[in-house]
Amino acid sequence: MRIALFVHCFFPAHYFGTEAYTLSLARELVALGHEVTVVSATFQGEPRQKRLVDSYAWEGIDVLSIDKNAVPHRDIAETYDQPIMRWVHERILRQLRPDAIHVCHLINHTAALLDAARALEIPVFATLTDFFGFCLTNKLETDRGALCGGPSPSRANCIACHLKAAGGQPGAGGMSRFLAGAGVRPLAARALALAGSIRPGFRAGSLRPADIIARPDVLRAALGLYREAIAPSTFLRDAYAANGFPAPLRLSHFGIDIDRRAKPPPADRTALRLGYIGQLAPHKGVDILLDALARAAAPSLSLRIWGDEAQDPAHARRLRALAAGQAVAFEGTFAPDRLADLMADIDLLVIPSTWYENSPLILLQALATHTPVVVSDVAGLTEFIDEGRTGYAVKRGDAAALAGLLGRLAAAPDGVHAMSRATHYARRVRDMAADVVAMYGSHLSR
C-alpha cells in the first residue's frame, strides 16, 4: 500500500510525542513492505522554507513539508478550516497517489485536507493524539485551570479560554488584558458568545466569536470522513465519544521500542534520584515539582531535568530561579538513542502535568525501562500505572501533596528501588503497527 501520514510538524525541528509516534509508525509500516510518505509543515513564524513544499528524508522516511509562512492563517476559523490549503493538499495527493491517508494531527493541515481527500475519494484514517478535534486549546482545561469536559452549548467556556490566552500574549493591548482578567473574563465570554450566536459577523476587535462557536461543529462534520480512528488511551477514546465523535473509535495503546534491560542497582541505596523529561512549558508542571522538592526538604532527594530551555525562555528562567539552592541539574536535550541510559540513572520519573495528558510516550518509555513513575491524577496517566507497585498518582497541581509523597519515599528509598522489578511495559511498535494495518484492512478489503 501507498500510505500518506499527515502530521502537523516533524523531525528534525520538532521531536515530541506525536512526531515520535509518526516516525515509529512510518518505520514499522515500511518494514512491513508499505510505501510511506510523511506530510508535515513548517509553522508560520518559523524560518521559511525554500519552496512552498520542500522534500527531504529522515531516517529513511520520505518527508514533504508545507511552508505555512506562504499560506498563513488569518483568523481563528482558518486554524481549523483553511480553504486555501485545499489546493496545496490536492497537489500533494495527486503527486503521491496514496491508497490511504492516515492523519496523525490536523493542525497546520486543517479540515481542508479532508475536503481534498473527499474530492479525490481517498480513504482516511486517524490517530487521535490530543483533543484538537473538539477543544480550542487542545488541552481540555478550563480558563481557570480546572479539567474540562468539552465545549459548552454556548461555547462561552471556549471563548473564555481564548480571552485568557490572548490577554497573556506578549504585546497584548489594554483591552485584551482587561478582558483576560479573572473577574471580567466569565461575563465577557458569555456576552461575546451571545453576540456571536445572534450576529455571526460580529467582531470585537480582531475576534469574531462565531469562529470559536462554529469550531466544534465544523470539525465534527469534517471528521465524519474518517473510516476509523485510533485512540491510544481509554480516557481519550471516551472523551471524544462524549463530545460526539462521528466515526468508529479503536483503542490501541502506543508501542515502545527501547532497551528493556534490567535497571542496575543504585550506587547509593540511601539516595533517591528523580528525573523529569519533556517540554519545559507551564502546563507540564515542572514548577510544581520544584516547589514540592523544596517543601520536602529531604537531603537524599535530587532531581535531573531534561528539556529544551529555548522553547519558552521566560518559563525556563523561572524554573531555574525555583531550583536555586536545591540539588537540581538542568541537563538540556539529548539524542533519542540515549533515553534508556538516562532512565538507568534515575530511580523515579515524575510527570507533574496540570492538563489531561494522553498516554505520553515518556510515561510508557519509563515503564518499559523498569522505571517507576509519579504522575498527576488524570486518567490519561493513571490508567497505565498500578498504584504502589509501578508508580504513584498525586493530586494534579498540588505541590503540598507531591511534597508529602516525595518525603515519604525519600524516607524509605529501598521501596522505590524494589519497584523497578515489577515495573514494565511490554507493548512494542510492531504491535501498534499491527493494529493500524488491521484497521486499514477491515475497511480497504471491502
Secondary structure as UniProt FT lines:
FT   STRAND          2..6
FT   TURN            11..13
FT   HELIX           17..31
FT   TURN            32..33
FT   STRAND          35..42
FT   TURN            44..45
FT   STRAND          53..58
FT   TURN            59..60
FT   STRAND          61..67
FT   TURN            68..70
FT   HELIX           77..79
FT   TURN            83..84
FT   HELIX           85..96
FT   STRAND          100..103
FT   TURN            107..109
FT   HELIX           112..120
FT   STRAND          124..127
FT   TURN            132..134
FT   TURN            143..144
FT   TURN            153..154
FT   HELIX           156..167
FT   TURN            170..171
FT   HELIX           174..179
FT   TURN            182..184
FT   HELIX           185..198
FT   TURN            200..201
FT   TURN            205..206
FT   HELIX           209..223
FT   TURN            224..225
FT   STRAND          226..231
FT   HELIX           234..242
FT   TURN            243..244
FT   STRAND          249..251
FT   TURN            269..270
FT   STRAND          272..277
FT   HELIX           282..284
FT   HELIX           286..296
FT   TURN            299..300
FT   STRAND          301..306
FT   TURN            309..310
FT   HELIX           313..323
FT   TURN            324..325
FT   STRAND          328..332
FT   HELIX           336..338
FT   HELIX           339..344
FT   STRAND          348..351
FT   HELIX           361..368
FT   TURN            369..370
FT   STRAND          373..376
FT   HELIX           379..382
FT   TURN            383..384
FT   TURN            388..390
FT   STRAND          391..394
FT   TURN            396..397
FT   HELIX           399..411
FT   HELIX           413..419
FT   TURN            420..422
FT   HELIX           429..444
//
